[in-house]
Amino acid sequence: MTSKSAVRATGLAKHYGAGGSRVTALAGVDVAFRHGELTAIMGPSGSGKSTLLHCVAGLDEPDEGQVWIGDTELTGLRDDALTRLRRDRVGFVFQAYNLLPALTALENITLPFDLAGRKPDPDVLRKVVEAVDLQDRLHHRPSQLSGGQQQRVACARALVTRPEVVFADEPTGALDSATAAELLGFLRRSVDELGQAVVLVTHEPSVAAHADRVLFLKDGRLVDEISAPTSGSVLERMKSMERTASRC
Ligand SMILES: Nc1ncnc2c1ncn2[C@@H]1O[C@H](COP(=O)(O)OP(=O)(O)OP(=O)(O)O)[C@@H](O)[C@H]1O
């Protein structure tokens, strides 16, 4: 593992609405995600997990604070530069696989290159396709694939550009536990073997247990962190957060 940050953010704050209906989604978050590290973000519903992910990924703009992807500061980038940065240097995997139904698996995987008017490196493409075990499904359309296979296509698409970081929002939410474990094993290998930075949001202790560290958000703040988590240690920490909340 190296200590270079793939992504760094300081003082992130984000509010929604105004007046009496104003909601603070992030209340001053400092965070860094490193290459060769899988980070899980957990916290109660409404604690700001998705907002944090969207702000550090350049999908949403914080009201305050700064974000860097590698050496590039996101805040203040013009729209076209931000679009290019998201396409070339960030990978996304969402719970809904977000594949284009009219394209084959292979066309979905290589979409970021087509959008950029470039060709994928055939070696990288082959390795990614093999790693997600999709060799014999490449010419199928999403409707002809199982949920797990569709999510593997989404992962391959996120990784094929060799992005600085892959962000995954509840990537296993729609998968059964065996398929989820396979997908997590794949993300884990991309971290260990390719030095990929992966950041995933999850509610599941068993998913967070695949991470190198787990960050806990509450009321828009980072309140706790565990290294080398297990399902048991994550569950215990979640329970103790609930106990603290019920005493307040
Ligand atoms: N577009 C929006 N407009 C208004 N309020 C929003 C919007 N997006 C999020 N919020 C509010 O901001 C807070 C944080 O939401 P966020 O989705 O980041 O939480 P979360 O931890 O990801 O929740 P969950 O686990 O339920 O997905 C919540 O109170 C939510 O209602």
The ligand as a MOL file (V3000), in Angstrom:
LIG
                    3D

  0  0  0     0  0            999 V3000
M  V30 BEGIN CTAB
M  V30 COUNTS 31 33 0 0 0
M  V30 BEGIN ATOM
M  V30 1 N -31.4260 16.4310 -3.2710 0
M  V30 2 C -31.7260 16.5660 -1.9820 0
M  V30 3 N -32.6260 17.5080 -1.5820 0
M  V30 4 C -32.9320 17.6770 -0.2810 0
M  V30 5 N -32.3820 16.9720 0.7310 0
M  V30 6 C -31.4850 16.0320 0.3920 0
M  V30 7 C -31.1140 15.7700 -0.9670 0
M  V30 8 N -30.1910 14.7750 -0.9740 0
M  V30 9 C -30.0030 14.4180 0.3000 0
M  V30 10 N -30.7620 15.1760 1.1310 0
M  V30 11 C -30.7970 15.0990 2.6040 0
M  V30 12 O -29.4690 15.1780 3.0710 0
M  V30 13 C -29.2520 14.2620 4.1510 0
M  V30 14 C -28.1380 13.2820 3.7870 0
M  V30 15 O -28.6120 12.4730 2.7030 0
M  V30 16 P -27.7360 11.2760 2.0790 0
M  V30 17 O -28.5320 10.7230 0.9480 0
M  V30 18 O -26.3790 11.7780 1.7960 0
M  V30 19 O -27.6880 10.2590 3.2900 0
M  V30 20 P -27.2660 8.7160 3.2880 0
M  V30 21 O -26.4500 8.5280 4.5160 0
M  V30 22 O -26.6570 8.3550 1.9790 0
M  V30 23 O -28.6930 8.0240 3.4590 0
M  V30 24 P -29.2030 6.5550 3.0380 0
M  V30 25 O -28.3920 5.5800 3.8320 0
M  V30 26 O -30.6430 6.5590 3.4730 0
M  V30 27 O -29.0250 6.4290 1.5510 0
M  V30 28 C -30.5910 13.5880 4.4050 0
M  V30 29 O -31.2510 14.2810 5.4500 0
M  V30 30 C -31.3320 13.7620 3.0970 0
M  V30 31 O -32.7310 13.7960 3.3040 0
M  V30 END ATOM
M  V30 BEGIN BOND
M  V30 1 1 1 2
M  V30 2 1 2 3
M  V30 3 2 2 7
M  V30 4 2 3 4
M  V30 5 1 4 5
M  V30 6 2 5 6
M  V30 7 1 6 7
M  V30 8 1 6 10
M  V30 9 1 7 8
M  V30 10 2 8 9
M  V30 11 1 9 10
M  V30 12 1 10 11
M  V30 13 1 11 12
M  V30 14 1 11 30
M  V30 15 1 12 13
M  V30 16 1 13 14
M  V30 17 1 13 28
M  V30 18 1 14 15
M  V30 19 1 15 16
M  V30 20 2 16 17
M  V30 21 1 16 18
M  V30 22 1 16 19
M  V30 23 1 19 20
M  V30 24 2 20 21
M  V30 25 1 20 22
M  V30 26 1 20 23
M  V30 27 1 23 24
M  V30 28 2 24 25
M  V30 29 1 24 26
M  V30 30 1 24 27
M  V30 31 1 28 29
M  V30 32 1 28 30
M  V30 33 1 30 31
M  V30 END BOND
M  V30 END CTAB
M  END
